[in-house]
Structures are given as C-alpha cells and as structure tokens.
C-alpha cells in the first residue's frame, strides 16, 4: 500500500512508473495485433530511447512522425483499431456489476444511469469537489457516462483531474485547452504550439469504447466529434451502441 508521501508501508520508494514506456509498449502490441510486424517495425522506428524523462518536444516530434507512418501504411479503420486499443482503460472489475445488471435486464437506460451516479460519487468523494463544482461538471455533460440518446452516447471528456479546478476558474481559452487533456503529449503539444493529427485522439476514444464493450459484451464503434487538437474547446466522442 502506498501512503500519501509516495512510499510503501515498508518504507522503500516504489519504482517510478514510466508512462511513456508503458504507452509505447501498448502501441507496439496493438500494431503487431492489428497491422502486423512490418508495420509495427515501421511505426515504432526511433522510439527505443523515449521515456518520461525525454524532452517533450522530442516525444511530440516522434509522435507526429509515427502517426504519419501509421496513416500512410494502413487504412483508416486499422488506424482506429490500433489507437483505440492503446487507451487507458476503466477497471473492468469496477464494471462487473453493471455488466451483470445489463445481462439480466437488458436495460441500457438503467446501467447508464448507474454509471452516471458512480461518476458523480467520484467527483464528490474521490476528487473532493464542492457541490457547486459537481453541478457545473454535470451541467456541462462531462464525464464517464456521457449523454444517452437512443443508441448513441455522446461523451465529453472531463478535464484532467489535477487541473480540473484550475480549468473551471481559468478565464483564458487557450490556457484551458492546454490543460484540458489527460494525455501529456497533447498537453505539451498545445503548450508548445505543435500539432498532432486528430486520429491520435482515438486513443482517448478507446476509453469509452472499452467501458461499453465491457458492459454490453459486444463491439461498439466510436467517432471523434470534437478535439482540442483540432482547435475545439473540449474532446467529444460518439459511442454507437448495438441496435436492440
């Protein structure tokens, strides 16, 4: 167990988590699974020395080139498969009860409502937000559950937790965009006035894809509707549920 000082109960420091290396390993595995070893080798070229200690501009430039190579080597559908499977995932163990609820009832409205309730508890109890901020987040339609309309969910990503209160109080639009995304590459790219292709955001869309595929136990499709990488204020994803 890790205490608030970042040390384990035994007193030793935990091994540093390297987000960059972990994500690159996921990308490599997804490329091999959906595009093959040749494309994997092509896209991953030059990534060997990258880590969370690498200068952000170097990581961004590699990412730009890697996405160019990927988009030049495979079709759009394969790009989406690769990138959505690279996403950080909502813990499956936390979705088990919703999966069972849907299996028994087949009621998408019910499980959607319960997922929203769980998100609001997260805002209050885990993030410790004051009630006025919770209501603002909910009124904006942000969060895990998204807005359900028929067989489509429109999910607007909540700003990264560590910047949420700053985001809500920030008056400068460009600064809000810079601190919005959960991905350090995107935040750094916006701060450094660099670009990444919109297709990179399918990594973020994969978070919502993973949630609903786990609950429904069926494939779902996702589409990027808005992205801070395209100059939008938020990142918005459509999740297309299987027709009943």
N, C-alpha and C positions, 0 to 999 in steps of 0.2 A: 504493500500500500504506500502511496506517495503522499507526504504531508504538504502543507502549504509552502514550505521552504524549498520544495523540489527534491528533497532527499527521501530515501526509503526509510521504513521503520528501523532497519538495521543500521542506518546512519550513513551508508555509502550513497554517492550520487548515482542516479540512474544513467544508463547510456543515452547519449544525446540522440534524439530522433532526427534523422536527416530527411526532411520532406522531399527534397529534390531527388535524391537517390531512390526513395520509395516510389515516387510517381514515375520516374524513368523506368523502373523495373516493371511497373504495371503496364506502361506504354509498350515496352518491349514484348511482354507476354501477349498483349492484345493484338499487336501487329503480327506476331507469329500465328496466333489463332485464326485471325480473320483475313490476313493478307499474304501470309507465307514468309518463309525465311528470307527470300531475296529482298522483298520489300522491307522487311524488318531491318535487315543489314543496311539498306539504303537510307532509311529514315533515321536510324539511330546513329549514323556516322557522326563522329565528333562529340558524342555525349559522354565518353568514358571519363573525362576529368571533371564533369559537372557535379556540384554538390550544393548544399545550402550555404556553404561558405564562398561560393563563386560570386563574383561581382554580378549584380542584377542585369546590367546591360549585356554581358556575355551570355547569360541564360536566355534573355529575350531574343538576341540575335540568333542563337542556336534554334530556339523555338520557331522563329519566323522561317528559317531555312528548312527545318524539319517538316513543318506544315506544308510548305511549298513542295517538298519532295513527295510527301504523302498524297497531296491533292493531284500531283502530276502522275502518280503511279497507279492509283485506283479510282473507282467511280465514287460518286457522292454517297451512295448507300454504304459502301465499305468504310469511307471516312467516318460516317455517323456511328457505325458499329464499333469501330476502333475507339473513337473518342468517348462514347457513352460508357463503355466498359472500363474506362480509366478513372471514372468518377469516384470520389469519396462516397461511401455508402452508409445509409441509415442502418443501424444494427438490426440484423434480421431477428435476433432474439426479442427485440422490442416491438416487433410487428407480429409476433406469433399469435397473440390473442386476436388481433384484427383479421389475420388470415383465417383463423378458425371461425370467427364471427361471420365472415363472408361465406365461408364454406357451408355453414349451417343455414344462414338466412338468405344469401344471395342479394343482400340489401346494400347497394353501393352508397346510398344516402346515409345509412346508419354508420358504416365504417368511416366514411368521410367525416361525419360529424365528430366521431370519437377521436379521429386523428387531429382534427382542429382543436378539440378540448385538450388533448395532450400537448399540443403546441403552446396553447395559452398557459398551461401549468408550467411549461418550460420557461416561458417569459417571466412569470411571477416568481417561481421558486428557484430555478437554476440561475437565471440572469439577474434576478432580484430587481426587476423594473418596477417603478412606481405605477400605480393604476392608470394614470393619465397617459403614460407612455405605452402601456399594454394596449389601451384602447386606440391609440394612434396607429400602432402597428397593425392591429386587427382592421381598423377602418380603411387602411391603405391596401388591404388584401394581401399583405405579405405573409409568407410562411410556408411550412411544410405541406399543409393540406391543399392550399390553393382554393380557387373558386370553382365549384362544380356546377356545370350547366349541361344537362343531358349526358352524352357520352364523352364529354370533353372537360378536362380540368385545366384552368389557366393558373399557373403557379408563378408568383412573383417572388424572387429570391429576397430574403431578409438581408439587410446589410450585415457584414461580418460582425459577430458578437462583440469583439473587442473594440469596435468602432461605432457600435450602434448608437449610444448616447451622443457621441460627438457628431455623428451623421445627422441625427434629429435636430441638433442645435446649430449645425453649420449653415451659414447663410450663402456661402459661395457655391454655385452649382458645380464648377469644375472640381473643387475640393471634395464635394460629396461624391462625385463619380470616381475620384481617385481612391477613396477609402471604402467604397461600396463592396467590391468583390471579395469573396472568400479566398480566391487564388492569388498567391503572392506574385506570380508572373503578370497577371492582369493589373494588379495594383501598381506594380513597378513600371509596367509599360505606360500606363496612363500618367504617372508622375513624371516619367522621362520623355513624354510626348512621342512614344514609339507605338507601332501598330502590331496587332496580331489579327489573323483572319477570324471572321465571325464563326467559322466552323470549329475553332478551338473551344467555343462555348458549349459544344455538345458534351464536353467533359462535365460541365455543371449540370446540363440537362439530364445526364445519366443518373444523377442523384434521385430525381423524381421518377425516372423510368424504373430504377431499382425498387423504390418503395411500392409502386403499384403492381409491378410484376410479382413481387413477393406476396402481396396481399391477395391478388387475383389468381396467382399461379398460371398466368397467361401472358404472352408477349403484349407489350404496348408500344405505340410509336410516339415519338416526341418531336417537337419542332421549335426552333428558336424564333420567338416573335420580336423580342427587343433585346438589345445587348449594349452594355456600356462601351464595348469595343466598337460599336457602330455609331457611337455618339448619343445613345439613349441615356436616360437618367437611371434606368433600372434594367435588370435582366429578367425577362418574362418568357416562360416556356409553356407551350401547349402540350398536354398529355392526352392522347386519343385512346380512350378505353375500348375494349372489345364490345361490339354491339350485342345486346342481350338476345 
